[in-house]
Amino acid sequence: MSNCTPLACNTLSPSLNNPMLRIVSANLNGIRSADKKGFFDWLVNHQADFVCVQELKAQAADLSPRMQNPDGLSGYFHYADKKGYSGVGIYCRQIPDQVITGLGVDWIDAEGRYLQVDSGNLSVISLYLPSGSSGDERQDVKFRFLDVFKPHLDQLYAQGREVVICGDWNIAHQEIDLKNWKGNLKNSGFLPEERAWMTQLLADGWCDVWRQLYPEAPGYSWWSNRGQAYAKDVGWRIDYHIVTPALMAKARAANVYKDEKFSDHAPLTVDYDRS
């Protein structure tokens, strides 16, 4: 476990010779919008090995060459059938051995929510778990997704690979993970059933990197656009690196980047030992 504090980790080294394996998760809330706000300019100096992005809100034809393959990275994408909606991607510094698009479940894959790349014994996954905040119908979809996703995670875990699932999970697990937890006890993202699902996931052996590295640091990664939520840091931690124990043992530092604002989410970066 790292002795580095979250504040100290704001200076994660951007060196080209970084001895660490650097993996980023970023919900872009529209890849074209994030591009205009400087996301790819930031990325070029960040020297990540894998960058998992969510909520593309775009199709292949909408992506510029830089959005497809930014500055030395190769991009892979899973687009939603619906234009301007959802979608996930992964940028890789090295060409992966295998790319897996979707979960093989039609109604899930139509929304572009899961992409996996395998490199050696490492699997990196970009996940955009459904939100239920728009109403009961979408909350039901979210619960159905969780029911399907858990057996998939069990199978992944049983393979014995090093796995990191990066993304917007749309669940704040504990009270520390959102500022106004008392006011959200009956709201999607902090419902008892969702939190219990996450508790079971972690009990089954998966690890929440941020919370294990920094047990007392909130680590908010999303802020509502309403009011002054961002300015007052009234946030939620819903973006995670969820990893297998072997990879957790290699996690050394994590950072939520807030110096620039590319979307309503902030990028979450974790550095792991390469060995």
C-alpha positions as CSV (number, residue, x, y, z in Angstrom):
1,M,0.0,0.0,0.0
2,S,1.3,3.4,-0.9
3,N,2.4,6.0,1.7
4,C,1.6,8.8,-0.8
5,T,-1.2,11.1,0.0
6,P,-3.7,12.2,-2.6
7,L,-2.3,15.7,-2.5
8,A,1.2,14.6,-3.1
9,C,0.1,12.4,-5.9
10,N,-1.1,15.5,-7.8
11,T,2.4,15.6,-9.2
12,L,2.4,12.1,-10.8
13,S,5.5,12.1,-13.0
14,P,4.8,12.6,-16.7
15,S,8.3,11.2,-17.7
16,L,8.6,9.3,-20.9
17,N,10.6,6.7,-18.9
18,N,8.0,6.3,-16.2
19,P,8.8,3.0,-14.4
20,M,5.1,2.8,-13.5
21,L,2.2,1.4,-15.6
22,R,-0.1,4.3,-15.8
23,I,-3.8,3.7,-16.4
24,V,-6.4,6.5,-16.7
25,S,-10.2,6.4,-16.5
26,A,-12.2,9.4,-17.7
27,N,-15.9,10.0,-18.4
28,L,-15.7,12.6,-21.2
29,N,-19.5,13.4,-21.3
30,G,-19.0,13.8,-25.1
31,I,-15.6,13.2,-26.7
32,R,-16.0,16.2,-29.0
33,S,-16.8,18.4,-26.1
34,A,-13.9,17.1,-24.1
35,D,-11.5,17.7,-27.1
36,K,-12.6,21.3,-27.3
37,K,-11.9,21.7,-23.5
38,G,-8.3,20.4,-23.9
39,F,-8.5,16.8,-22.9
40,F,-6.3,15.5,-25.6
41,D,-3.8,18.4,-25.1
42,W,-3.6,17.2,-21.4
43,L,-3.3,13.6,-22.4
44,V,-0.2,14.1,-24.7
45,N,1.9,15.1,-21.7
46,H,0.4,12.5,-19.2
47,Q,2.2,9.5,-20.7
48,A,-0.5,7.0,-19.9
49,D,-0.2,3.3,-21.0
50,F,-3.9,2.8,-21.1
51,V,-6.7,5.5,-21.2
52,C,-10.2,4.2,-20.6
53,V,-12.9,6.7,-21.7
54,Q,-16.7,6.6,-21.3
55,E,-19.7,8.4,-22.6
56,L,-18.3,9.2,-26.1
57,K,-21.7,10.4,-27.3
58,A,-20.3,9.9,-30.9
59,Q,-20.0,7.5,-33.7
60,A,-16.9,6.5,-35.7
61,A,-17.5,9.1,-38.3
62,D,-17.6,11.8,-35.7
63,L,-14.1,11.2,-34.5
64,S,-11.1,13.2,-35.8
65,P,-7.9,11.4,-36.5
66,R,-6.5,12.7,-33.1
67,M,-9.6,11.4,-31.3
68,Q,-9.1,8.0,-32.9
69,N,-5.3,7.7,-32.3
70,P,-4.0,10.6,-30.0
71,D,-0.3,11.1,-30.0
72,G,1.2,7.7,-30.0
73,L,-1.8,5.8,-28.7
74,S,-4.1,3.4,-30.6
75,G,-7.8,3.8,-30.0
76,Y,-10.4,1.1,-29.8
77,F,-14.1,1.8,-29.3
78,H,-17.5,0.4,-28.6
79,Y,-20.2,2.8,-29.9
80,A,-23.8,2.8,-28.9
81,D,-26.4,2.1,-31.6
82,K,-28.2,5.4,-30.7
83,K,-26.4,8.4,-32.0
84,G,-25.1,10.9,-29.5
85,Y,-25.4,8.4,-26.6
86,S,-23.1,6.4,-24.3
87,G,-20.1,4.6,-25.9
88,V,-16.7,3.6,-24.4
89,G,-13.2,3.5,-25.7
90,I,-9.6,2.5,-24.7
91,Y,-6.4,4.1,-25.9
92,C,-3.3,1.8,-25.7
93,R,0.3,2.7,-26.0
94,Q,1.1,-0.8,-27.3
95,I,-1.1,-2.8,-29.7
96,P,-3.1,-5.3,-27.5
97,D,-3.2,-9.0,-28.0
98,Q,-7.0,-9.1,-28.1
99,V,-9.9,-6.7,-28.1
100,I,-13.3,-7.8,-26.8
101,T,-16.2,-5.5,-27.7
102,G,-19.3,-5.9,-25.5
103,L,-20.6,-8.5,-23.1
104,G,-22.4,-10.6,-25.7
105,V,-25.8,-9.4,-24.4
106,D,-27.7,-7.6,-27.2
107,W,-29.6,-5.1,-25.1
108,I,-26.5,-4.1,-23.2
109,D,-24.2,-4.1,-26.1
110,A,-26.6,-1.8,-28.1
111,E,-25.7,0.9,-25.6
112,G,-21.9,0.6,-25.9
113,R,-21.0,0.0,-22.3
114,Y,-18.1,-2.5,-22.2
115,L,-14.8,-2.8,-24.0
116,Q,-11.8,-5.0,-23.0
117,V,-8.3,-5.2,-24.2
118,D,-5.9,-8.0,-23.2
119,S,-2.1,-7.5,-23.2
120,G,-0.1,-10.4,-21.8
121,N,-1.6,-11.4,-18.5
122,L,-3.3,-8.0,-18.1
123,S,-6.9,-7.2,-19.0
124,V,-8.0,-3.5,-19.1
125,I,-11.7,-2.8,-19.3
126,S,-13.6,0.4,-19.9
127,L,-17.0,0.4,-18.3
128,Y,-20.0,2.7,-18.4
129,L,-22.5,1.3,-16.0
130,P,-26.1,2.6,-16.6
131,S,-27.5,5.4,-14.5
132,G,-30.9,5.1,-13.1
133,S,-31.3,8.8,-12.2
134,S,-33.8,9.6,-15.1
135,G,-36.5,7.4,-13.6
136,D,-37.8,4.0,-12.6
137,E,-37.5,2.5,-16.1
138,R,-33.7,3.2,-16.3
139,Q,-33.2,2.1,-12.7
140,D,-34.7,-1.2,-13.7
141,V,-32.3,-1.4,-16.6
142,K,-29.4,-0.7,-14.1
143,F,-30.5,-3.5,-11.8
144,R,-30.8,-5.9,-14.8
145,F,-27.3,-4.9,-15.9
146,L,-25.9,-5.6,-12.4
147,D,-27.6,-9.0,-12.4
148,V,-25.9,-9.8,-15.7
149,F,-22.6,-8.2,-14.9
150,K,-21.8,-9.9,-11.6
151,P,-21.5,-13.5,-13.1
152,H,-19.3,-12.0,-15.8
153,L,-17.0,-10.5,-13.2
154,D,-17.0,-13.8,-11.3
155,Q,-15.7,-15.5,-14.5
156,L,-13.1,-12.8,-15.1
157,Y,-11.8,-13.2,-11.6
158,A,-11.6,-17.0,-11.9
159,Q,-9.4,-16.8,-15.0
160,G,-6.5,-15.7,-12.7
161,R,-5.5,-12.8,-14.9
162,E,-4.6,-9.3,-13.6
163,V,-7.7,-7.2,-14.4
164,V,-8.6,-3.6,-14.0
165,I,-12.1,-2.3,-14.6
166,C,-11.9,1.4,-15.2
167,G,-15.0,3.5,-15.5
168,D,-18.1,5.3,-14.4
169,W,-19.9,2.8,-12.2
170,N,-22.6,5.2,-11.3
171,I,-22.6,3.9,-7.7
172,A,-21.2,5.7,-4.6
173,H,-20.4,2.8,-2.3
174,Q,-20.0,4.4,1.1
175,E,-21.0,7.6,2.9
176,I,-17.5,8.9,2.4
177,D,-18.0,8.7,-1.3
178,L,-20.4,11.5,-1.6
179,K,-20.7,14.9,0.1
180,N,-24.5,14.9,0.7
181,W,-25.0,11.3,1.6
182,K,-27.9,11.9,3.9
183,G,-29.9,13.6,1.2
184,N,-29.3,10.9,-1.3
185,L,-30.3,7.7,0.6
186,K,-33.3,7.2,-1.7
187,N,-31.6,8.4,-5.0
188,S,-30.1,6.3,-7.8
189,G,-26.4,5.9,-7.3
190,F,-26.7,5.5,-3.5
191,L,-29.6,3.1,-3.2
192,P,-29.1,0.3,-0.6
193,E,-29.4,-2.4,-3.3
194,E,-26.6,-0.7,-5.4
195,R,-24.3,-0.3,-2.4
196,A,-25.0,-3.9,-1.3
197,W,-24.1,-5.1,-4.8
198,M,-20.7,-3.2,-4.6
199,T,-20.1,-4.6,-1.1
200,Q,-20.6,-8.1,-2.3
201,L,-18.3,-7.5,-5.3
202,L,-15.5,-6.4,-2.9
203,A,-16.2,-9.2,-0.5
204,D,-15.7,-11.6,-3.4
205,G,-12.1,-10.4,-3.7
206,W,-12.2,-7.4,-6.1
207,C,-10.4,-4.3,-4.8
208,D,-11.3,-0.6,-4.9
209,V,-7.9,1.0,-5.6
210,W,-8.6,4.5,-4.4
211,R,-10.3,3.5,-1.2
212,Q,-7.6,1.0,-0.3
213,L,-4.8,3.5,-1.0
214,Y,-6.6,6.4,0.7
215,P,-9.1,5.2,3.3
216,E,-10.0,8.7,4.5
217,A,-9.9,10.7,1.3
218,P,-13.3,11.2,-0.4
219,G,-11.8,11.2,-3.9
220,Y,-14.9,12.8,-5.6
221,S,-14.8,12.4,-9.4
222,W,-18.2,13.8,-10.5
223,W,-20.1,17.0,-9.7
224,S,-23.6,18.0,-10.7
225,N,-23.8,20.9,-13.1
226,R,-26.5,22.4,-10.9
227,G,-25.7,25.2,-8.5
228,Q,-22.2,25.5,-7.3
229,A,-21.5,21.8,-6.8
230,Y,-18.1,21.9,-8.5
231,A,-16.9,25.1,-6.8
232,K,-18.0,23.9,-3.4
233,D,-16.8,20.4,-4.0
234,V,-20.2,18.8,-3.4
235,G,-19.2,15.7,-5.3
236,W,-19.6,12.0,-5.8
237,R,-17.0,9.3,-6.2
238,I,-18.5,7.1,-8.9
239,D,-15.4,6.6,-11.1
240,Y,-13.3,3.6,-10.0
241,H,-10.4,1.3,-10.7
242,I,-11.7,-2.0,-9.6
243,V,-8.9,-4.6,-9.7
244,T,-7.9,-8.1,-8.8
245,P,-5.7,-8.5,-5.7
246,A,-2.5,-9.1,-7.6
247,L,-2.9,-5.8,-9.4
248,M,-3.9,-4.1,-6.2
249,A,-0.6,-5.1,-4.7
250,K,1.1,-3.2,-7.4
251,A,-0.9,0.1,-7.0
252,R,1.4,2.9,-5.8
253,A,-0.4,6.2,-6.3
254,A,-3.7,7.6,-7.5
255,N,-4.8,11.1,-8.5
256,V,-8.1,12.8,-9.4
257,Y,-7.1,15.6,-11.8
258,K,-9.0,18.9,-11.2
259,D,-6.6,21.5,-12.5
260,E,-8.6,21.6,-15.7
261,K,-12.2,20.7,-16.3
262,F,-12.8,18.5,-19.4
263,S,-16.3,17.3,-18.4
264,D,-18.5,16.9,-15.3
265,H,-16.2,14.1,-14.3
266,A,-12.5,14.3,-13.5
267,P,-9.9,11.9,-14.8
268,L,-8.8,9.2,-12.3
269,T,-5.2,8.1,-12.8
270,V,-3.5,5.2,-11.0
271,D,0.2,4.2,-11.3
272,Y,1.0,0.5,-10.9
273,D,4.4,-1.3,-10.7
274,R,5.1,-2.8,-14.1
275,S,6.7,-5.9,-12.8
